[in-house]
Amino acid sequence: MSWRKEQRRAERGYHHGNLKEALLQAALGLIAEKGAAGFTFADAARMAGVSPAAPYRHFRDRDELLSSIAQRGFEQFEALLTQAWDDGRPDTVTAFERVGKAYLAFARNEPAFYSAMFESGLPVDANPTLMAASERAFAIIRAAAERLAALAPPGIPRPPAMMMALHIWSMSHGVASLFARGDAARRKLPMSAEDLLEAEVLIYLRGLGFPTDRRPDGKDPAGAKPPGPPPIPPGGPSGGPWGTPK
């Protein structure tokens, strides 16, 4: 890159008041290329076309820059999950299916944000604003888990919603990190990441004794105790909370 091009980029950053945004976009590009731990504060400044001292106008250090990216990621993540959940409409199982797909879609479509959020090593609880953003996103998963817990048939102990939320989040995060992004294990699967997550959660819910089928009228099967968990077909699960494999 020539000095004149770097100068023009720097002028845009200073004179148009978008230096902070330029640094955020530069850092996102570096994360996508090298990972959340693969760049320095000076690298972000160079990518944005400004001097090494310029980023200190907006960020205390590299961690604060990463925190801002992670916070923005959690805000977008929350909005996506909220839209997918849609307050559990038209029924809990269908809405829960959408949340799972939205989780994997975010990891696939926004790998740089996802890396900053979950792989940067930032102490989230040390930044109140970042902590609040992450808790709002997790609250969507917990709300879905609370509705799922309410589907426990009579005579089946209702598991704590927080426990279910953490279990389901762990499964979602594992599938997203290993298979949905295509930049980690790089192992070919005989199914999609969505189908893999569906099967995991289906087995989990059936293990708890939950009904996992949908009623013809589209309503939750809460309160109706089935004679037992429905059998899994020889070819694998044919439905469940994460949709029907195609």
URPEPE-V723328 format. One line per field, one symbol per residue. phi: phi as a letter, one per 40 degrees, with the letter a starting at -180 (. if undefined). burial: # if it has 16 or more other C-alpha atoms within 10 Angstrom, else .. A space follows every 10 residues. Layout:
phi->???
burial->???
//
This chain:
phi->.ccccccccc ccccccgbdc cccccccccc cccbgcbcab ccccccccgb cdccdccbbc accccccccc cccccccdcc cccccffgcc adccccdccc ccdccccccb cccdcccbbc gccdccbdcc cccccccccc cccccccccc cdcdgbdccc cccccccccc ccccccccbc cgbbcfccbc accccccdcc ccccccccgc cbcbcdcgcc ccgbcccidc ccddchcbah cbgcdb
burial->.....#..## ###.....## .#######.# ##..##.... ########## ...##...#. .##.###### ########.# ##.#####.. ########## ########.# #######..# .#.#.....# ####.##### ########## ###....#.. ##.##..##. ###.###.## #......... ..######## ######..## ##.#.....# ##..#...#. ......#### ###.#.
//
